């Protein structure tokens, strides 16, 4: 599922491995639109004592678009605004429950995550749409955000004008098992062994995500801190050719690191509360929605096969494969995403 290799911009896309909140994008990345500030923002009450942060930028009368960040738990970033022509789009960004600027924040040990689940995130998106009085919008989802965007579109196809996905995931159990339960240890045995060695011996042969989830909720602050650091070292791997040995810059902030690790392990422990294969099963509901998927050939967190399987279930989608790009993206991948948003803008609001 996600989230630096290649342009630092992809660290802002909201993937498990490419979604950092506090990373600035180099100005030399060709094709990005100029920086733009929100013209409106707020905190939306979504129930369960949760407030989610949202913002809108660009043209208030433009084509509505929603950015669905990854993680889960990465939060939205200013760089995500730059994939859209600000003269043509009304871009909406939001932080999913308990991350980014949403409250209560998962970095706090007393924060209850029991109401942070996929069904509630989908309900939050729909509540936000109604709050902003948007009839239909384009969805941009990356990594975990692509699963969430697909689920929303399948449940509300009449509310979605187009779909753009990067680092495609579909929420199948095998996808969670690949990155979070040892599948990718085939490629990164030393990094996976380091992750295991930080666990109590009795937990090393069981569900690793669940074991870390318990440590991240331990009464001892040092235990929680060490668990978040070790988990995020594993998450720092975004490239097959140059796996990260150091902590990715997006994880340098302790509160971000803690919230991210807690929310990810919470979701993985429950396989995101999804019936196995449900996104592919219901993909026929996407048939009337124009779509583009952009995949990195060398993406180790969201392997190309995930998108390939979705393409079989949703044959109308256009699939762009970017060579030599991993989960951290590339200049070419950035250009492909911008080309897709430009293409969608040319369709107008129909």
N, C-alpha and C positions, 0 to 999 in steps of 0.2 A: 504494500500500500504506500508508502512514501517517503520523502522529504528530506564540500560543494564542488560539484564538478561541472564545468561548463559555466555559462554566464550566471552570475550570482542571482540574477532575476528569478531563476527557477526555484531558489530557496524561498521565494515569496509566494509561490503559487498555492500553497496550502496543502501540499502532499505530505504524506507521512515523512518523507525525507526532503521535500522541497518547499517547505512552507514556513519560512521563518518570518517572524513579525518585525524584527528590528534590523533588517539587512538592507543596505542601500544598493541600488542597481547601478552598474557603471553606465555612464552616459554614452559610451561608445557602442552599445548594443543597437544595431541598426534596426530601424522600423518602429521602435517604441514611440508612442505618442507622448507629447510633453507632459510634465508633471501637472497634476490638477488637484485642487483641494475640494473637499465636499462643500456643497452649498446648503446642505441640511444634514443633521444627524440627530440621534436620540437613543433612548433606552426604551425598549418595548417590554411591557409586562406580559409574560407568557404563561403565568401560573406557577404553582409549586414554589413560590417565593423566588422565582428566577426573572432576571432582567437581561435581555440580549441587546448588545450594541448594534446599531445599524447606521449607515451613512449613504448619501446619494451624491453623485458628482456628474459633471458633464452638462448636457442640455436638458433642462426640466421638461421640455416638450419632445425630447428625443425618443428613440427606440429603447424600451426598457430592457435591461439585462441584469441578471443576478449572478454574482460570483459565489460559488459554493466551495469553501476552502476544505483542505484535507486534514489529515491527522489520524483520527479525529482529535481535535484539541489544538490545532495550530493557530487559528485566528486569521483574520483578514489582514492585508498589508497595503500600504499606499501604492506599491508597484503594480498591484493587480489592476488598478484603474487605467494603467497605461497601455493595456491591450485593446482599448476601445477608442475610436475617434470621438473626442469629447464634444465635437460639434453635432454629432449624429446620434449619440447614445445618452440615455439616462441610466447610469451605472449604479447599481445597488450592491453594497458590500455589507456583510454582517459577521459577527462573531458567534459561533455556535455556543451552546450552553457551557458556562463555567470556564471559558477560555477567552483570550484576548482582553477586551474591555467589558465583557459580560460578567454579571455578578449573580451569586457569589462565586469567587474565583477558586478553581480547583487546587491552587497552590496552598490554600489555607487548610490545615488539617481537619478543621471542623466542618468543612463543606461536604454536604450530603450529595452524592452522585446518583442516588437511587432513581431519581426522576430524569436523569440524563440518559436517554435511550433513543434508538433510531425513530421509533414512532413519534416521540415528542419533538425531535428535530424536524421531521416532516411537517408536523402540525405548526411548529414555529414559523417555518417558511411560508406556509399558507396564511398564517395570521399576519405576517409581515406584508405579504402581497395585498391583503385587504386593507391594512393600515395605510399603505402608500397609494391605494386606489389604482392599482395596476391590473389591467385585464389579462394581458399575456406578456410573457417575457422570455428573452433568450437566456439559456442556462449555460454557464461556463463552470465545469467541475473538474477538479484535478485529484487523482489518486482516490482517497476515501471520498472526496467530494464528487467524483464521478459516480460512485455507487449511490450516494445520496441524491444526486441530480437525476439519475436514472429512475430511482424509486419514486421520486416526486413526479417525474414526467409520466411514468406508468400509471400513477394514481390520479393525475390531473392533466391528461393530454391536451385538453381544451385550453389550458392555461400556459402552454409552452409553445413558443413560435419556432425556436431552433435549439439545438443542443451542440455544444462544443466540449470535447473531453480531452484531457491530457493525462498520461500515466494511468491508463484505464484499469479500474477494478470493478468487480461486479458483486462482491460480498459473499462469494462461495466459501465454504469451509476450507476447501483445499487452498484458497488464496491466503486465508489467515494462517493456515498451517505452514505454508511455504515460508513466510517471512518471520512469523512469531513463534513457531513450534518446531523449528529445526530443519525445515526443508532446504533453506538456503545455506545451511551448514555444509552442503555438498560443495559450494563455491567458496565459502569463507569459514573453514573449520577452525582456524586459529581465533578469529573474532568470536565465533559462537562458543568456543571452549572458554574464552575469557568471560563471556556473559554467564555461563554456567558456573564457573569457578567462584563467582561472587555470591552464589546462593548457598544456603545450608546444604550439606551433603544429601540429606533426605529428600530435598526438592529437585535434585538435578535430573531425575529420570521421570518427572511428571510434567504437568502443564507449566511451562516456564513463565508464560504471561501471567498465569494465576499466581504463581509463586512470587513474582515481582509485585503484583497487585497487593498481596498481603504485606510485603515489606514496605510498600509505599504508604501503607496505612498503619504502620507500626507506631506504638506510643513513643518510641525513642526518636528524636529528631535526627540524630546522626545516622540511624538505620535508614530512615526515609531519604535523607540527602544522598547517601551512598547508592541506594537503589536507583534513584532518579539519574544520577551520574552514569552508572553502569548501563542502565537501559538506553540512555541517549547516546552513549558511545556506539552501541550496536546500530542505533537508528542513523548514525552519521555516515554509514556506508551508502553511497549512491551510485557507485561505479564499479563495474567488473574489472576494468583495466587499472584502476587506481583506488582500491578500497580505502576508506578513511581509517587511519589509525588514531587520529586525534579527534577531539570533540568538534563537531561542526559549529561554526560561529553562531548559528541560530540558537544553539543550546547553552551559550555562555551565561545567559541570565538565569539565575537560580529559580526564580518564580516561574518563568516560562518552562524551564526544564521539568519542574515538579508537576505543574498542571498538565503538561503534555503527556508525561509518562503515566500519570494517574488516569487520565481520560483514555488513552490508547489501551492500556491494560484492562481497564473497565470494559471497553467494547470488545476486545479480543477474547476476554474470559467468557463472554456471552455470545461469541460469534455474531455480534451486533444485533442479536435477537432476530435474526433473519432465517427463514426457512431456506435450507440449502438449495441453491440454484434458482431462487425465485425471480431474480432479475432477468435471467435468460428465458425462463419459462414464460414470463409476461411481456417479452420484448415485442410481440406483435402489436401491442398497444402503442408502440413508437412509430408504427409504419407511416403515419401521416405527418411526421415531424422531420424536417430536414436536419441532418446531423453530420458532423465531422469529428473524427477521432484522430489524434496525433499521438504516435507512439515512438519511443526511442528503441532502436534495435537492441541496445545494450542495457535496457532498463532491468535492473535486478530486483527492485522492490515491486514493480508491477510488470512482470514479464509479458512479452509481446503476445503470448498465447491467450492471455485474458481478453485482450481486444480482439484477437482473431476469432475466438469463440463467440464474442458478442456480434461480430460482423456476420457470422453464419446465422445468428438468430434475428438479426436486424439488417437484412441485405441492402436496405436503402441508404445506409450510412456510408459516407466516403471515408476511407481509412488511409491516412498518410503515415508512412513509416520513415523515420528519420535515421539514416545510418550514422553510426559512431556517436549516438546520443544515449546517455543513460537517464536515470531518474532525475539527475540534476540538470538535464536539458542541454541546449546548445543554441547558438545564434540561429541556425536553420530552424530549429523547433520553435523558437520565438517568432520567427518570420511566418511560419506556417499558421500559428495561432492568430496572429494579426491579420493574415490574409483571409482567414475564416471569418473573423469578426467584420472585416470590410465587406466580404461577400454577403454576409447576413444583413449588414446595413443597407446594401443595395436593394435588398428585397423590401425594404420599408417595414411597416408595422403589420403587414398582412399575415 
